């Protein structure tokens, strides 16, 4: 069993250990971290694993070969560059999430999507560190003339593949996805 003092010294303040103090099943305060990725209630035996959340990121390329980056409309990272996408909802396939996110964020339908790669990420939301697995897809959308930034997106910008401002993208997973995509285009 980990000792709480040792965990406090090793973990960021956003880690799950600092948020989950009571068992969600019985309400006992005997809900303890047994490792960095597992909790167990010593009272009722309930186990909890704060697993990685699934998320999608879409690389959209226009007819000139430029890649679309978006400006985030909300925190975390409001005003920073990103790829369009988001979390996969419970009961939703990855492909359904891509179609839903593109309609919500850009107002366009997806004609085709092809898996590219995935990278882990840490996403801080409401002060809590959510681990994600960000899956990237190269997507063909309906004509881009109908793009309308909304929901989590404040604006759309297009960049040549060789000139992507990767240093202006705050999410490590998205930076890695863009670097991987660039390496394929050299």
N, C-alpha and C positions, 0 to 999 in steps of 0.2 A: 504494500500500500504506500503511495506517495505521501510524504508529509507536506502539509499545506505550506509551511514556511519555505521549503525547498521549491515548490511550484511557484510561489509568489516571486522568488528571485529569478527564476528562469524564463518566465512567460510574460508576454506583453499584457498590458491591462485590458486588451480587447479579447483575450482568450476565454473560451467557454468556462474554464475553471472558476473564473471570477464572476460569472453570471448565474450559474446553476448552483444554488445553495440548498434548495428543498426538492424533495422527490416529487415529480409531477404526478405520480400514481397515488401515494399515500400522504404527502405533505410533510414527511419526516425531515428533520435536519440532518439525519444520518445518511445523506446522499453525498457520496464522496467520489473523487476522481481516483480510479484504480490505475490509470495510465494517462497519457496525454490525449487519448482518443476514446476513453470509456469512463462512464460513471456507473456506480452501483449503489443501490439503497441497502444499507445494512439492516434496515427494519423489515422491508417487505420483499427484498430480493430483485426489485425492478432494475433492469440494465438499460442504459441509454448511450448511444453512440452518435456524437455530432458529426455525421458523415458529410462528405463533400456534396454540394449542391450542383446539379447539372445546369449549364448555361450554354447559349449559342452566340456565336459572333459571325457576322456575314461580311465576306469580302465581295463587294460589288464593283465590277469593272465596266466602264462606259465604252462606247464604240471607238474611242481614241486610245483605249488601253489604260486610262487613268483609274486609280483606286479611290473610292469614296471613303472619306473619313467624316465623322460627325462631331459636333460640339455638344457636350453634355449640358442639359438644361437644369439638372439637379445635382445635389451632393449625393454621394461623394464625388469629388473632382468636377464640380460645376465649372463650365467654361473650357474644360480641357478636351483634347481630341480622343476619339474612341472609334470603334467599329459599331455599326448598328447591331442590335441583338438584345439578349436578356435571359432571364431565368426560364427554365422549363417548368411549367406548372405541373402539379400532381395530376396523374392520369393522362398526361399529354405526351405524345411522341416528340422526338427532337425535330422531325420534319414539320409537325404541326406547330411547334414553338417558333420555328423560323418563319412560317407563313403568318402567324399571329403577330409576331414582333414587327415584321416588315410592314404589315397593314397598320398596326398601332403607331409605329414610329415614323413611317415614311408615306403611308397612304397608298402603297403599291402592292400588287400581287407578285408572287414568286413563280416564275415559269420553270425554273430548274435549279437544283442545288446539288453540289458535289462535295463530299467530305474532303477536307484538306489535312487537318492535324488537330491535336488538343494539347493544352498546357494547364497546369494547376495555377490557381490564383488565390489571393487573400483579399476579400472584399469587406471593408469595414462599413457596417450599416447600423445606425442607432447605437454606436459605440461598441458593437459586437462584431468579432471577426468571423466572417462566414468563409469557409473554405469552399472553393468552386472548382469544377473541372470545366474549363471553357473549350468547347468544341467549335472549330472553325470550318466554315463551308464557303465555297466559291459559289455565288448565286447569280442567276440571270433573273432580272426583274422586268416587269412591264416597262414600256418606254419611260425613261427617266424624266421626260418633260412633265410628267404628272406628279413628281415628288413634292411632298408637303411635309416639312419637319414638324413633328408634334410629339406629345407624350414626354419621353425622356430626352428628346433631341431639340436643340436650339437652332441648329443650322447644319448645312451640308457643304463640304469642301472636296474638291477633286485634286489629286496629286499624281504626278508621274511615278511609276513604280520605283525608279532609281532615286527619286527625291522625296520619299516619304519622311515626314518629320517625326521619326520614331521617338526621338528624345522628348517630344512634347506630349507623348501618350503616357499617362500615369500608371496604368495597369500593366504589371509585368507580363501577364499572360498575353495581352494584346500586343505588346512590344515583340514578344517572341513569335507570335503568329505572323506579324508583319515582316519580321526578319526572315522567317521561314519562307514566306511567299516571295520576298525579294530574291532569296537564294535560288528559287526555282526559275526565275525570270532572267538570270544572268547569262 
